[in-house]
C-alpha cells in the first residue's frame, strides 16, 4: 500500500487547488499547505519539510514560470526533494530544466489535463515521491518526433515500448498496457537499448533517465 505523504501544493486557481487537495486526500495523503504563489510555496516548504511538492508552472505575480523557478530553486537547495510540476501546455524546455536538477530522479512533469485521469495522477504522485521520474506522454511524443532518424531502426512495437519507458513505467506496467508478458517487454527493452547504443540499465529510474537524455539530445 502506498505510504501517506505530506505534500505542499501550489496552484493559483482556487477551484483547481481545492480540487487537488480533495484528490490527494482521497488517496490518503496530507496536504500540509495549499498556497497560491511562488514565494508562499518556498516558505511552506521551509516550514513543513514535505515529502513531495506539487506546483503549477505559472504563478503570480507574473503568470509566466514563477512556479517552475520556485521548484528549480527548491531542488537546488535540496536535490533530493521530490517535485511534481503541472503545466497547462507542453513546454519541452521546462521539462528539460526540471530533469536537469539533482540527479534527475524524484521529478515529474505532467499536463493539467492528466489530473482528470485520477488514478494515473495518483500513481504519478506516488512514483515521484518514491524517487521516480515521470514525464507526460505528450512531452514524450514530441521528443520522439524530434529524433526520427536514429529511431528508424526500431520496430513499431519497440517505439511503443520506448514511449512507455520514457513515461517512467515499469516492465510490469508496460506488459499490462500492451497485454504481453514481462519477458517480452524485457526483450524489447534490451533490443531498444542496443539499437540506440545506450548502456544496460540497472533499475527503472536510470533506464528512464538514459532514454530521456537520448531523446533530448
N, C-alpha and C positions, 0 to 999 in steps of 0.2 A: 504494500500500500504506500503511495507517495506520502512523504512527510509533510507536516504542516509548515508552511513558510511564512515568515514575517516579511511583508512586502511594503515598499514605499512606491506610491503611484503618483505620476504627474501627468495631468491632462487638463487643458484649459476649458474644454467643453464640460459644463456641469452635468449635462444629461449623460454623456458618454462616461464621464468619471464615475458617476453613481452606478451606471450600468456595469462598469468593470469591477467596482467594489462588490456588487452583488454576485457577479460571475465567480470572482475569486473566492468569496465567502462560501459559495455553493460547493466549491471543491475543497473546502476545509482550510483555506488559508486566511491569515490575519493581515488585514491592511492597516499597518501601524499609522500611516499618514497618507492622505489623498490631497494633493496640492494642485494649484493651477498655474504656477510659473516656475521658471528655472532656478531662481535664487531660493525659493521655498523648497524646491527639491533638494538642493545641496544642503540646506540647513536640516531638513528632515533626515537625510542620510547620516549626517553627523550625530544627530540626536538619537536615532533609533538603531543604527547599525544593522540594517536589514539583511535578509538572506538573498533578496532579489530587488532590483529596481525595474519598474516598468514605466517608460516615459514616451510621450509623444515627441515627434521631431520639432514641430512648430509650436512655439510657446510665446507668451507675452515677454517683453513689450513689442518686439519687432515682428513677431509672427513669421520668422524665417526658419532658422535652425537652432534656436536657443536651447531647446530640449536635447538635441543631439550634442551640442557643445558642452552642456552640463554633464551628459553621460560620458563624453570623452574625458572631461576634467576629473570626474569621479573615478574612472578607470585608470587614469594616470596616477592618481593619488593612491588607489588601491586596485592593482591589476587583477586581483582575484575576485573582485566584486561582480557578481552576475548581473548583467544588464540586458533587458529586452526592450528594443526600440520599436515604436509603432509609427507608421508613416501613411499618409493619405495616398501618395503616389510612389512609383518606383524611382528611386534615385540610387543608381549603382555606386556613385561616389560616396554617399552616406554609408551604404553597406560596407564598402571597402575600408573607410576610415574606422568604422567600428571593429571590423575584423582585424585591423592592424593594431588594436590596443592589447596590452598584455601579451599573452601567447596565443590569442585568437580563440581561446575557449571561454565558456561561460558567457557567450554573447548571442543575441538573436536580433533579427531584423524582419519584421512582419508588416504586411499591409493591413490597414484597419479593416478592410473587407473580411480578413481572415478571422476577426473576432467573432463574427456571426457564426462561424463553424466552431461552436463552443468546445466540443471535445478536442478538436485539433489545437485550439488556443490553449486549453488546459495542459495538453501534452507538451506544447512548446514551453510553457511556464516551468513545468517540472524538469524538462530536459536542460534548459538554460541554467536553472538553479543548481542542477547537478553537475554543471561544468561542461555541458554540451554546446554545440554550435547549431543554430537554426537560422536558415535563410529562406525567405519567402519563395515559393515555387515560381512566381512571376519574375523575380530577380534572376533565379537560376535559368529560366528560359531565355532571358535577354543575354545572359552570359554565354549560354550555349550558342546562340545565334552569332555572337561575336567571333567565336572560334571555329568557324566552319571547316577550314582546310584540314587541320590535324584530326578533327573528329570524323573525317570522311572514311577512315578505316574501320570505324565502329559500325556494327550491325544496328538496325532499328531497335532491337531489344536491348543491346548494350547501351545505346543512347538513353533509352528509357530508364535503365538501371542507374546510369550515371546521374541523371537528373534527380532521382530519389536519394542517391548517396549524398549529393550536394545539399539536399534539404536536411541532412542530418539523420536520416532514417537508418535503423539497424538492419542487419541481414534478415532478421525475423520479420520486421515490419515490411520490408521490401517484398519478401516472399508472400506475405498475406495480401499485399496490394496487387501483386501480379499473379497470384494464385499458382505459385510454383514452390518447389522445395527450397529450403535454405541452402542445400548443397548446390542447387542450380544457380542460386544468387551468388554464392561464393565463387563458383566457376566463372560467371560473367564478370564479377569484380576483378578477379585475377587477370582475365583477358583484357579488361579495360586498362588496368594499371600498366600491363605490359605494353599494350599498343600506344599508350600515351607516355611511355618511358618514365613512369612515376615509381618511386620506391614502394615496396610492400608495406602496408600499414599495420602497426601492431594493435591499434584499437580504433574504434569508430571515430573518435574525435580527431585523431591525427589523419585518418583517411579523408574525412570531410575537409580538413584544412588543406591537405595536399591537392585535392580536386579543385577546391575554390581558388587556391593560389594559381593553379594551372589555368582555370577559366578566366581569371582576371588578368593573366599575363599578356 
